[in-house]
């Protein structure tokens, strides 16, 4: 019953990549671009989050602190594309294996500005949950076998105890009948000697 579920989980785990997280903070000059690549296996889920860091803690972020962002596949398909943003998120399931690229570029500014970007890219998110589920299923599977072994031991002990009880009951009955027979014989001989019977 659990063997099939364990096999299915194992097959899924083999097909899913180990969880990887790319978390970084980098500077981007206006008029330039920076790209980050991540090797992602087919059917792996990928999440990303980026934000332009506010250099002025007390005031709101100005419009010059905006970037363009594009996430593309190894074949050039776009999975996320936004212009003039201060922050954003993306999520996709990779249909193909290969290097997926996230590019940030800042439009030309006069005077030039330096933008600080925090970027976190997580891949293979489902694997951690699948590993936990697999460990739980494996634990339950092992526990079931342990319980089956204990059940077999208890049944054998029960059979042995029942057999011993039957033997001792029969022996006890024989002893009682023997004692009753001896008492009957003793009383008979006693009364015959006294000539009461």
C-alpha positions, 0 to 999 in steps of 0.5 A: 500500500505505501510502497507505491506512494514511496516509489512515486515520491522517489521518482518525483524527487529524482526529477526535481532539482536540489533547492538553490537560492541565489541572493545578492545585492549589486550596484547598477550604473544608469545606462548599463545592464547586469545579467544573472544566469541560473541553471534550472532543470525541466519542470522545476519551479522558480521564484524571483524577487527584486527591489531597488534599494532606497539610498535615502532611508527617510524619503520615498524612492525617486523616479530615477531609481527605476529599472527594466527587468527581463527573465528569459529561457535558454531559447530566448522566451520571455517569462517576465518583462517589466519597464521602469519598476522599483520592485517586482516578483516573478514565478514560472515552471521551467518547461526546458532545462538550461540557463535561465537569465534575468537581466536588469538595465537602468535607462540612461540618466543625466547626471549618471546614477548608481542603483543598488538592487537586491535580488533573490532567485529561488529554484527547486522549491517543491523538492524540499516539501517533497523530501519532507513528504518522502521522509514522512512516508518512509517513516510511516512505511517503516513503522508499519513494518515494525508494527507488523513484526510486533503483531506477528510476535504478539500472535505467536505469544498468544498462540503459545500462551493459549497452548500452554493454558490448554495444557495446564487446564488439562493437567489441572483437570487430570490432577483434580480427577485423580485427587477426587478418585483417590478421595473416593477410594480412601473414603470407600476403604475407610467405610468398608474397614469400619463396616459402615457401608 
